[in-house]
Amino acid sequence: MKKSFTRLAALSAAALVSTATMAQAIKVAQIVELSGGGTTAGTMYRNGVKLALAEINAAGGIMGRQVAISEMDTQSQPAIAKAMTMKAIDEGVTAIFGPVFSGSILVSQADSQKAGIPNFTGGEASNVTAQGNPFIFRSSFNQSMGMPKVANYLANDLKAKSVAVIFINNDFGKGGRDAILKELGARGVKVAADISTDPGQIDFSSAVLRAKQANADALFAYLNEEESARLLRELRKQGYDKPLVGETTLMGAKVIELAGAAANGVRGHVGLTVDAPTASIREFAGKFEKEYKSKSDHNGLKGYFSAYMLKAAIEKAKSTEGKAIAAAMKNSCFTAKQHPGLLLDVCYDDKGDIDRESFLVEVKSGKQEVVATLPMLNKR
Amino acid sequence: MHVVIGVVCPLSSHARHHHFIENWRLRPRRLRCIRGTRFNAPAQRRQPRLSMTDAIQLLISGVATGAIYAMAALGFTLLWQAAGTINFAQGEFVMLPAFAMLIAIGLGAPLWLAFFIALIASIAILGLGFKKVVVDPMRTHGVIALVVATLGLSIGLKSLVKAAYSAEPHPFPYLFGEEIVRIAGVTVSYSDIGALVVAALMVIGLQLFLNRTITGRAMQAVAQNTFAAEALGINVARMIAYTFVINAILVTVTALLITPAYLAKFDMGDNIGLKAFFAAIIGGFNNPRGALLGGVLVGVLENFAGAYVSPSYKDGVALVLFLTVILIKPDGLLGTPQERKV
């Protein structure tokens, strides 16, 4: 009898302690692409967030509270992303990470906005932050901030007079295409071919043939990771010999792994890369590779950054209330010196767009090499 | 001047007339606006003309892809003929050997050894195992039961691979290397030439086996009339088992040839399964040569549609061809009408 009483008391105590811990935990949700066309991007982002939160919890949490995370798969579909966002809101989360795909965050952010919950995204389409939503925060550049740098590189460094453009027909691809056409036009560079491809497309032979026929001085490709890899393989198969220029996705670690030798020689602008000559980023790269047995790409960095950004914002706001967290980030800069998990100094504007250093890279022997580090667009 | 994605669409009537005349002379069916999105752009962005060498290039890569479709389609027709089975998990039957090869390569096996390991596993599991576990118990319940069973199998296999191997694509080595050769302005890759040669050898070899050997003829006899074949002393059960073995070999070779381009992914079978099914219907479901014709037609026409119309319309080609053929010739181009008692 005495034994069973002791056992009951111990169980009750354990239950009380765990309830107290649960009550204290800061709940966050990851709503990411774990299947479907965005799997590569979503999985990387998820792993980045998980790694950061594990570190944060191990170091005592945020303001002494542990962070509890729930994971949901959007299946790369906007409608499911929206449903998952509503589910997360019902669960009473403090912040939402994801989706990564622009098409999904464009749909799902309306709900997090209504609920007043800060929503970090890996989406790069320009219109993601153009909805007047005070709770949306990017973890990477807005396309319209990266494209001037790419256009400068094409026009000034490569001296290209004409460019063939291949893009993917989704929100991300169309946004990027519109942005680069505008920037090329402003620099007097002709667009010799404007080729649309589909999400999930497998065979790029006719797209490449049309690019070859355009006989432009360079090719600008703007597709998601998986499609980028297939395009690069086809470009190599057809012996395309003009400079291949892209933005972040064309040179991602996963793209290089999938495309193999076909990725060599590709160059362009990346907002984040684990090959950046920065100690904090190199350290992150090592930790990520040790944990997941694969090299992080920019999406892994975005996820890792997002989690630490939330920590920095909550600490600055001294509150886990959505409005206070969002207000702490708007028009504010955070230094990597003060918050090492942010990896680089970063500034948010009033729309949730981000500004920080970025890099010009080239793929050599299956590795990204940073050719130059570009400063923040608007030095504050 | 205003432009829509892909094709120049002049807005003024004078310009439209001018453009129409110019395009009509060059390419009669090229005057179309693909989408309504407009943007201001320089006038030079007109679709480039495709020359004869381009057409040849498209033809070669189309035939290479089509030959791979044909192999998977051939499996469809063989299983239908011999065992009355429409295997809607055929695409996943291509995906599984691809992953089996990747696992073997991951364990340090060279590609040729990985292929043979996958081939043996495929014959055992996707050939004989599939027959024993799925087809034999379901056959007595009719075609519909088998269709539903294979559809379920397709979903199950995809989920299994996704759970075990993640939903991310994985790179797969080229069997014939990534080098290219230029012949008279036409760029051809070793992988295309290799795929074409291997697929052609497989199809010709299979035709010779079916027509020139006693076993092959016995298999055809079983396909045509099971009862008569049995009366003639043919071991029907064994002949049907051979058909499943041949299908397992075909899907493993298809996996070896197509995965470098498709990348190994749990849902890679969706596209190949669908295209092979269309190819089999287009060519004629009861004729192995029809599968070959159907596969090559789909491969070549989708390449031409991609280049001459728009890459966006490429995937619709097989479907349009499929619809046209079943409307005009329901038994397929080389198929023969079949009568069945109901």
Interface residues (C-beta under 8 A of the other chain):
Chain A: L34 S35 G36 T39 T40 T43 S162 N169 K174 D178 L181 G185 K190 V191 A192 A193 D194 I195 S196 T197 D198 Q201 I202 D203 F204 S205 S206 A207 L209 R210 Q213 A214 N215 E226 A229 R230 R233 E234 R236 K237 Q238 G239 K254 E257 L258 A259 G260 A261 A262
Chain B: V3 I5 G6 I34 R35 T37 F39 N40 A41 P42 Q44 R45 Q47 P48 R49 L50 D54 Q57 L58 S61 T65 K162 S166 A167 E168 P169 H170 P171 E178 I180 R182 T187 S189 S191 D192 P260 A261 Y262 L263 N271 E302 N303 A305 G306 A307 S310 P311 S312 K314 D315
